[in-house]
Amino acid sequence: MKHLEVFFNLRSLSLKNLCTAIAVSSILMTASCSKDEDEPVPQPIVYAEENPLNKYHEATGFTTVTNFVNAGNYEFGLVFSPNVKGKINAITVKLPDVNPALKITIWDYTSKTVLRTEVVNVATSNTLLTKAIEALALEKDKKYMITMNSNDWYKKNKPDNSNAVYPVTAGNIKFLEYRWLSTSSQVFPTNISQDYNGGDLSFNFQQTD
């Protein structure tokens, strides 16, 4: 009888330990699940848009402004390179005269090919116009150029007409050259000038990585 009593006591003890172990495991699993559910899901970083033109003018010292209206057609603009991967979301432009069909081009600088052409209606003179475009992805450290074909522009230069020192870093954009060509066609400009900028033409850039 004593052997049976010991057997049942051991069996009872084993069942009790088993039940205790199951209960503890259940609590731990519940706590673990609860912890997993409480942890926030990481959200992707959304970077603010930036327009580099004002910083470019400040860095170059191009503070003297002269208006040119009906002064002959040119293809002209800035060569640039992003310091980070990103995209162009909009084009910005301001002219001293109206132009219902201003042609703006974004180029692959190395291959001299057109990546995007946008026609902008500049309906009001001396007013900054922003045109949203289908996002154009830009690669880090790759060279691009943005130009417009116009006979109206603002010439901006230093008070002493001296050259700017390139490259010019403006936020996440590095400007490398200012180029121009006398033409009414969409042609890759070949002339380089360092003592002024013809504009105002720029873009809204947004970092993606």
Disulfide bonds with the S-S distance in Angstrom:
none
